[in-house]
């Protein structure tokens, strides 16, 4: 488990011979072997241990590479579960088969089998992460993926080099039950680098808190990753402030703040100066609960801590200083953070494309469906007819195929019966999306059609190679409002604007930042609001777009972009690797 500082230069496990061209002279291959196995892990607030799938504990190993390197990871599945691994935020240019989402780009690695992921990290720098992309296994199968500037020199950062070093901070959730987590379950605890912290009163183990040692008057780069399944967090350190310098491995203009807000799937790089009086301070995370009405079973409102300890500070057993944390429903603070950052303009880096080829207006939210055995027209309705939640994009609920992956079906020209390419560019009905009084606004058949969208299906949207795609992601209040962290595989996107209410009601289009917007791979669509993103589809393949709240993805909040081949051999879908798992 990686808790402390990381070295300033790349940790290369295996360096292979590369091209003699000067531009590639310092490129290398970084090789790891991950054994996904069942391990015995201490329960929190309950006696005994629980069996979980993991790679050397929770969180798993850190992968460190330099821009331009090739990463090779051998996955050995010694667990009793099907497993895939997604390299969250890696573009996978030319290696779409290595992206990892189960039944989208590959069939799972079966128990007792293995598969090797090979991909380059070209044109990317910063903090990304890796995680299982099968069922709910990423709760315990995850770790950091750090890409440094080529050569590993901290001086190459476009911000003051952190003279104190770097700290990796992985935020998570913990359940005491076995691996497969009920989508309505409530986490027993939140964790920082796998530990529940001092405030978890029922855990009295001596090492219950992650510790970060700092030296006074030094500056540290915090690489913060939200690996939680379902929870966004407020992040603070008592007596300290931050300068955000990157988000989702894309540099930002320096952004000063005393609180960081981070949704599931997102990463934030922030400088922290250890300028407080020598002593011990709590690093704290608390939940941002954006759902209204609140979840039926409630939520864990606890605060989780880690220790920031100044080296050489005299002891004394005093209580560490505690930051004031926001209220769980503090959407104003979340919105200030999410909208406060702008992208760092750098020579030679992509800028916002101004001409748009494909425009999409996509509603995201929750609906309802009846169980398959139900006959809702029966009188009286059967007990089995209690509607259950379903998630939708443009009134379509997504389901994974079961016999062949979508990418394999496309490559073999066997899409028929596996998926369709007709995901709509607009919702079927226009309405007051964020007004919860839907019965008044819609009425009758329209309300029923939107609330009960029908049988889940596997739908993709086909777009041409190099097309510029603009999506308005519009939250709905049909069942409830909630911030949805939407993650796009295979691409970064520009976040042009975001706001509350219905897009267009407040001249949203005139507010688009076409000069220096944030660049992300995961956008937290505001609760009861909207976001506008734009990207260039220059990466042939099948690319998953889904909510990174796993309880939402599992009930259908997803779709796929089918990006067509380009005109040259290196812009066409490559053949699958020979060891690709089969269904």
C-alpha positions in Angstrom: 0.0 0.0 0.0 1.5 3.4 -1.0 1.0 6.0 1.7 4.1 8.2 1.7 6.1 10.4 -0.7 6.9 9.1 -4.2 10.3 9.6 -5.8 10.9 12.5 -8.1 12.0 10.4 -11.0 10.2 7.5 -12.7 10.3 4.1 -11.1 10.8 1.9 -14.1 10.3 -1.8 -13.5 11.7 -2.9 -16.8 13.4 -0.9 -19.5 13.4 -2.3 -23.0 15.3 -1.2 -26.1 13.5 1.5 -28.0 14.0 3.4 -31.3 17.3 5.2 -31.6 15.5 8.3 -32.6 16.5 11.1 -30.2 12.8 12.0 -29.5 12.3 8.5 -28.0 15.7 8.1 -26.4 14.3 8.2 -22.9 11.1 6.3 -23.5 10.8 3.0 -21.7 8.5 0.1 -20.9 7.0 0.0 -17.4 6.0 -3.6 -16.5 3.9 -4.9 -13.6 2.2 -8.2 -12.7 -1.1 -7.8 -10.9 -2.4 -10.9 -9.1 -6.1 -10.3 -8.4 -6.7 -12.7 -5.5 -9.0 -13.2 -2.6 -7.3 -11.7 0.5 -8.4 -11.6 4.2 -8.9 -8.0 5.3 -10.0 -6.6 8.6 -13.6 -5.6 8.9 -14.5 -2.1 10.2 -16.5 -1.9 13.4 -17.1 -5.6 13.4 -14.9 -8.5 14.7 -13.0 -10.7 12.3 -11.9 -10.4 8.7 -13.7 -10.4 5.4 -12.6 -11.9 2.1 -12.2 -9.4 -0.7 -10.7 -9.4 -4.2 -7.6 -7.1 -4.3 -4.2 -6.6 -5.7 -1.8 -6.6 -2.7 -4.3 -4.9 -0.5 -6.5 -1.7 -0.7 -5.5 0.5 -2.4 -3.4 -1.5 -4.8 0.0 -0.8 -6.3 0.9 2.5 -7.8 1.9 2.5 -11.5 4.4 5.2 -12.3 5.5 6.1 -15.8 6.7 9.0 -17.9 4.9 10.6 -20.8 5.7 8.5 -23.9 6.3 5.3 -22.0 4.6 2.0 -22.7 2.8 0.3 -19.8 2.5 -3.5 -19.7 0.4 -5.0 -16.9 0.0 -8.8 -16.7 -3.3 -9.6 -14.9 -3.5 -13.0 -13.2 -7.0 -13.7 -12.0 -6.8 -15.9 -8.9 -10.1 -14.6 -7.6 -13.4 -16.4 -7.9 -14.9 -13.5 -10.0 -14.7 -12.4 -13.6 -12.3 -9.4 -13.8 -11.4 -6.6 -16.2 -9.2 -3.6 -15.5 -9.8 -0.1 -16.9 -7.0 2.5 -17.1 -9.1 5.5 -16.2 -8.3 8.5 -18.4 -5.8 6.8 -20.7 -6.6 7.6 -24.3 -5.7 4.1 -25.6 -4.9 5.5 -29.0 -4.2 2.5 -31.2 -5.0 0.1 -28.3 -8.8 0.2 -27.9 -8.8 -3.5 -26.9 -6.9 -2.5 -23.7 -9.5 -0.1 -22.4 -11.1 -2.6 -20.1 -14.8 -2.1 -19.6 -16.4 -5.6 -19.4 -18.4 -6.5 -22.5 -17.7 -3.1 -24.2 -14.1 -3.6 -25.3 -13.5 -7.1 -24.0 -14.9 -10.2 -22.4 -13.9 -10.7 -18.8 -10.8 -12.5 -17.6 -12.3 -15.7 -16.1 -11.1 -17.1 -12.8 -7.8 -18.9 -13.2 -7.0 -17.1 -16.5 -4.7 -14.2 -17.3 -4.5 -11.3 -19.8 -1.8 -8.7 -20.6 -2.8 -5.1 -21.1 -0.3 -3.1 -23.3 -0.8 0.6 -24.0 1.2 3.9 -24.4 0.8 7.0 -22.3 1.6 9.5 -25.0 0.5 13.1 -24.8 -0.6 12.8 -21.2 0.8 13.9 -17.9 -0.7 13.9 -14.4 -2.7 11.8 -12.0 -4.9 9.0 -13.4 -5.9 5.7 -11.9 -6.7 2.1 -12.6 -9.7 0.0 -11.4 -11.7 -3.1 -12.0 -14.5 -2.6 -14.5 -16.6 -5.7 -13.7 -19.6 -5.6 -11.3 -18.7 -3.7 -8.2 -15.2 -5.0 -7.9 -13.6 -1.6 -8.1 -14.5 -1.1 -4.5 -11.4 -3.0 -3.6 -9.5 -3.4 -6.9 -8.0 0.0 -7.7 -4.8 2.1 -7.5 -3.1 5.2 -8.8 -1.6 5.6 -12.3 0.9 8.5 -12.3 2.3 9.9 -15.5 5.2 12.3 -15.1 6.7 14.6 -17.8 9.2 12.9 -20.0 12.4 12.3 -18.1 10.6 12.5 -14.8 12.0 16.0 -14.0 9.7 17.9 -11.6 11.2 21.1 -13.2 9.1 20.2 -16.3 5.8 20.9 -14.4 4.1 24.1 -15.6 3.9 25.2 -11.9 6.5 25.7 -9.1 8.1 22.3 -8.4 7.1 20.9 -5.0 10.3 20.9 -3.1 8.8 18.6 -0.4 7.8 15.9 -2.8 4.5 14.3 -3.7 1.7 12.4 -1.7 -0.8 10.1 -3.2 -4.2 10.3 -1.5 -6.9 7.8 -2.6 -10.4 8.3 -1.2 -12.7 5.3 -1.0 -15.7 3.6 0.7 -15.8 0.4 2.7 -18.4 -2.3 3.0 -18.1 -5.3 5.4 -20.0 -7.7 3.1 -18.6 -9.8 0.4 -17.5 -8.1 -2.8 -20.8 -7.8 -4.7 -22.4 -4.8 -3.2 -26.1 -4.1 -3.2 -26.7 -1.0 -5.2 -28.8 0.5 -2.3 -26.3 -0.4 0.4 -24.7 2.3 2.5 -20.9 2.3 3.0 -19.8 1.4 6.5 -17.1 3.9 6.4 -15.1 6.3 4.1 -11.4 5.7 3.8 -8.2 7.6 3.0 -5.6 5.3 1.6 -7.7 2.4 2.8 -8.0 3.5 6.4 -11.1 4.8 8.3 -9.3 7.4 10.5 -9.4 8.5 14.1 -13.0 9.5 14.1 -14.2 6.0 13.4 -15.0 5.4 17.1 -15.6 1.7 16.7 -12.2 1.1 15.2 -9.6 1.2 17.9 -6.7 -0.3 16.0 -3.4 1.7 16.3 -2.9 2.1 12.5 -6.5 3.2 11.7 -5.3 6.5 10.2 -3.2 7.2 7.1 -0.2 9.4 8.0 1.5 12.0 5.8 4.7 13.5 7.2 5.7 17.0 6.0 8.6 19.4 6.7 7.7 23.0 7.6 8.0 25.5 4.9 8.1 22.9 2.2 5.5 22.5 -0.6 3.9 19.2 -1.5 2.0 18.0 -4.5 -1.1 16.1 -3.4 -2.4 13.7 -6.0 -6.0 13.1 -4.9 -8.1 10.3 -6.4 -11.8 9.6 -5.7 -12.1 5.8 -6.0 -15.4 5.6 -4.1 -18.3 3.8 -5.8 -21.0 6.2 -5.0 -19.8 9.2 -3.0 -18.5 12.7 -3.9 -16.3 14.2 -1.2 -15.3 17.6 0.3 -11.6 17.5 1.0 -9.8 19.8 3.6 -6.7 20.0 5.7 -6.9 22.0 8.9 -4.8 25.1 8.8 -3.8 24.7 5.2 -5.0 25.9 1.8 -4.4 24.5 -1.7 -3.5 25.6 -5.2 -5.1 23.3 -7.7 -2.8 22.8 -10.7 -4.5 19.9 -12.5 -7.7 18.0 -12.8 -8.1 14.6 -14.5 -4.5 14.8 -15.6 -5.0 18.1 -17.4 -3.3 21.2 -16.2 -5.3 24.1 -14.9 -4.6 27.8 -14.2 -3.6 28.0 -10.6 -6.8 28.0 -8.5 -6.6 28.9 -4.8 -9.0 27.2 -2.5 -9.4 25.9 1.1 -11.7 23.1 0.0 -11.5 20.6 -2.9 -14.6 18.9 -4.2 -14.1 15.6 -6.0 -16.7 13.3 -7.6 -16.3 9.5 -8.1 -13.8 8.9 -10.9 -12.2 12.4 -10.7 -8.6 13.3 -9.8 -7.2 16.6 -8.6 -3.6 17.7 -8.3 -3.1 20.4 -5.7 0.0 22.1 -4.1 -0.1 22.4 -0.4 2.4 24.5 1.5 3.4 23.2 4.9 3.4 26.7 6.4 1.4 26.1 9.6 2.9 25.9 13.1 4.6 22.6 13.7 2.2 20.1 15.0 -0.4 17.6 13.8 -3.4 18.4 11.6 -6.3 16.4 10.4 -6.8 15.8 6.7 -10.6 15.3 6.4 -13.1 14.1 3.8 -16.9 14.5 4.2 -19.6 13.4 1.8 -21.2 15.8 -0.7 -24.8 14.5 -0.8 -26.4 16.0 -3.9 -29.5 13.9 -4.2 -32.9 15.3 -3.6 -35.0 13.8 -2.3 -32.3 12.0 -0.2 -31.6 8.3 -0.8 -34.4 6.0 0.6 -32.0 4.4 3.1 -30.2 7.6 4.0 -26.4 8.0 3.7 -23.2 7.9 5.7 -22.7 11.4 6.9 -19.5 10.7 8.8 -16.2 12.5 8.5 -13.1 10.5 7.8 -9.6 11.7 8.7 -5.9 11.2 8.1 -3.0 12.8 9.9 -0.7 15.5 8.5 2.3 15.4 10.8 5.1 18.0 10.8 8.5 16.3 11.2 10.3 17.2 14.3 7.3 18.7 16.0 7.3 18.1 19.7 4.8 15.6 21.0 2.4 16.1 23.8 -0.5 14.0 22.9 -2.7 17.0 22.0 -5.7 16.5 19.7 -4.9 17.3 16.0 -6.5 20.4 14.6 -9.8 19.7 12.8 -11.0 21.6 9.8 -14.6 22.9 9.6 -16.2 20.7 6.9 -19.2 21.8 4.7 -22.7 20.5 5.3 -23.3 17.4 3.2 -25.9 19.2 1.0 -23.7 22.3 0.4 -24.2 22.5 -3.3 -23.0 26.2 -3.4 -19.5 25.2 -2.2 -19.4 22.3 -4.7 -20.5 24.5 -7.6 -17.9 27.2 -6.7 -15.2 24.6 -6.9 -16.4 22.8 -10.0 -16.9 26.1 -12.0 -13.9 28.0 -10.6 -11.2 26.4 -12.6 -10.0 27.2 -16.1 -7.6 25.2 -18.3 -4.0 26.2 -18.7 -3.2 27.3 -22.2 0.1 25.8 -23.4 1.8 26.0 -26.8 1.2 23.0 -29.0 -1.7 21.7 -26.9 -5.3 21.2 -28.3 -7.6 24.2 -28.2 -11.4 24.2 -28.3 -12.7 23.3 -31.8 -15.1 25.9 -33.0 -17.0 24.1 -35.7 -19.3 21.4 -34.4 -20.3 18.4 -36.5 -22.6 16.5 -34.1 -24.7 18.2 -31.6 -26.4 16.1 -28.9 -28.8 17.1 -26.1 -28.8 14.2 -23.6 -30.9 13.9 -20.5 -29.4 12.0 -17.6 -31.4 10.8 -14.6 -33.5 8.1 -13.0 -36.8 6.5 -14.0 -38.8 3.4 -13.0 -39.5 0.0 -14.5 -41.7 -2.9 -13.6 -40.2 -6.3 -12.9 -40.4 -8.6 -15.9 -43.0 -10.9 -14.1 -45.3 -8.0 -13.4 -48.6 -7.2 -15.2 -49.3 -3.6 -14.2 -52.7 -3.8 -15.8 -53.9 -6.5 -13.5 -56.6 -5.5 -11.0 -55.7 -5.3 -8.3 -51.9 -4.8 -9.0 -49.8 -7.7 -7.9 -47.3 -7.2 -5.0 -44.6 -8.0 -7.5 -45.6 -4.9 -9.5 -43.8 -2.5 -7.2 -41.7 -0.3 -9.6 -38.0 -0.3 -9.2 -35.4 2.3 -10.2 -33.9 2.4 -13.6 -31.4 5.0 -15.0 -31.5 6.5 -18.5 -29.8 8.7 -21.0 -32.3 10.3 -23.4 -34.9 7.9 -22.0 -32.8 4.8 -23.0 -31.5 2.5 -20.3 -28.3 0.7 -21.2 -27.6 -3.0 -20.7 -24.3 -4.8 -21.5 -24.3 -7.6 -24.1 -23.8 -11.1 -22.8 -22.2 -13.1 -25.6 -19.6 -10.9 -27.3 -18.1 -7.5 -26.5 -19.3 -4.5 -28.5 -15.8 -3.9 -29.9 -15.4 -7.4 -31.0 -18.9 -7.4 -32.6 -17.9 -4.2 -34.5 -14.6 -5.6 -35.6 -16.2 -8.8 -36.9 -19.1 -6.9 -38.5 -21.5 -8.8 -36.3 -23.3 -5.9 -34.5 -26.7 -7.2 -35.4 -28.3 -8.7 -32.3 -25.5 -7.3 -30.1 -26.0 -3.5 -30.3 -27.6 -0.8 -32.4 -26.1 2.5 -33.5 -29.3 4.5 -33.0 -28.7 6.2 -29.6 -30.8 9.4 -30.1 -29.2 12.9 -30.2 -32.2 14.3 -28.4 -34.7 13.1 -25.8 -38.1 11.8 -27.1 -40.0 14.6 -25.4 -39.1 18.1 -24.4 -40.3 19.2 -21.0 -39.3 21.2 -17.9 -36.5 18.8 -17.1 -35.6 19.9 -13.6 -39.0 20.7 -12.2 -40.0 17.9 -9.8 -43.8 18.5 -10.3 -43.8 16.2 -13.3 -47.4 15.2 -13.0 -48.5 18.8 -13.6 -46.0 19.5 -16.4 -46.3 16.3 -18.3 -49.5 14.5 -17.5 -50.8 11.2 -18.7 -49.0 9.3 -21.5 -46.0 11.6 -21.7 -45.3 11.2 -18.0 -45.7 7.4 -18.2 -43.4 7.2 -21.2 -40.6 9.1 -19.5 -41.0 7.5 -16.1 -41.2 4.0 -17.6 -38.9 4.0 -20.5 -39.2 0.4 -21.5 -36.9 -2.5 -21.8 -33.1 -1.8 -21.4 -31.1 -2.1 -24.6 -27.5 -1.8 -25.9 -27.3 1.4 -27.9 -24.4 3.3 -29.3 -24.1 6.5 -31.3 -22.0 6.3 -34.4 -19.9 9.4 -35.2 -17.4 10.0 -38.0 -13.7 10.0 -37.5 -12.4 13.4 -36.5 -15.9 14.8 -36.0 -16.3 17.4 -33.3 -19.1 16.3 -30.9 -20.9 18.7 -28.5 -23.1 17.3 -25.8 -25.4 19.1 -23.5 -25.8 16.8 -20.5 -29.1 17.8 -18.8 -30.0 16.5 -15.4 -33.7 15.5 -14.8 -36.0 15.4 -11.8 -38.3 12.7 -12.9 -37.5 10.6 -9.9 -35.0 12.8 -8.1 -32.3 15.3 -8.8 -28.6 14.3 -8.3 -25.2 15.2 -9.5 -24.1 12.6 -12.0 -20.3 12.2 -12.6 -20.2 11.3 -16.3 -17.0 9.6 -17.5 -16.0 9.3 -21.1 -13.6 6.6 -22.1 -11.0 7.2 -24.8 -11.0 11.0 -24.7 -10.7 14.2 -22.8 -13.3 16.8 -23.3 -13.6 20.6 -22.9 -16.1 21.7 -20.2 -17.5 24.7 -21.9 -20.1 25.7 -19.3 -22.3 24.3 -16.5 -25.2 25.7 -14.5 -28.6 25.0 -12.9 -32.1 24.6 -14.2 -32.7 23.8 -17.9 -30.1 24.6 -20.5 -31.1 27.5 -22.6 -33.3 29.1 -20.0 -30.5 31.4 -18.8 -28.7 32.0 -22.1 -26.4 29.1 -21.4 -25.0 29.0 -24.9 -23.8 32.6 -24.6 -21.8 31.6 -21.5 -19.7 29.0 -23.3 -16.0 29.3 -22.5 -14.3 28.7 -25.9 -10.9 30.1 -24.9 -9.6 28.3 -21.8 -12.1 25.8 -20.4 -11.3 23.0 -18.0 -10.3 19.7 -19.7 -11.6 16.6 -18.0 -12.5 13.0 -18.5 -15.3 13.0 -15.8 -17.7 15.9 -15.4 -20.0 16.2 -12.3 -23.2 17.3 -14.0 -24.8 19.7 -11.4 -27.8 18.4 -9.5 -30.8 19.9 -11.1 -28.7 21.4 -13.8 -26.6 20.9 -17.0 -23.1 20.8 -18.4 -21.8 21.4 -22.0 -18.8 19.4 -23.2 -17.1 19.2 -26.5 -14.5 16.7 -27.9 -12.9 15.6 -31.2 -13.7 12.0 -32.0 -10.2 11.1 -33.4 -9.9 7.7 -31.8 -11.5 4.8 -33.6 -13.2 2.3 -31.3 -16.2 1.7 -29.0 -16.0 4.2 -26.1 -18.1 3.8 -23.0 -19.8 6.9 -21.5 -21.4 6.3 -18.1 -22.2 7.6 -14.7 -19.3 6.9 -12.3 -21.7 6.3 -9.5 -21.7 2.5 -9.8 -25.2 2.1 -8.4 -26.4 4.2 -11.4 -24.2 2.6 -14.1 -25.5 -0.8 -13.0 -29.1 0.2 -13.7 -28.5 1.7 -17.1 -27.0 5.2 -16.9 -24.7 4.7 -19.9 -24.2 4.7 -23.7 -21.4 4.1 -26.1 -19.7 6.2 -28.8 -18.9 4.2 -32.0 -16.1 6.2 -33.6 -15.6 5.2 -37.2 -12.2 4.5 -38.8 -10.1 7.2 -40.3 -8.6 7.4 -43.8 -5.1 6.0 -43.0 -3.9 2.6 -41.7 -2.9 4.1 -38.3 -6.4 5.6 -37.9 -8.3 2.3 -38.4 -9.4 -0.2 -35.7 -6.6 -2.6 -35.2 -7.0 -6.4 -34.9 -7.5 -7.7 -31.4 -4.4 -9.1 -29.6 -4.1 -12.9 -29.7 -4.6 -13.3 -26.0 -7.8 -11.3 -25.7 -10.2 -13.1 -23.4 -13.1 -14.9 -25.1 -16.6 -15.1 -23.7 
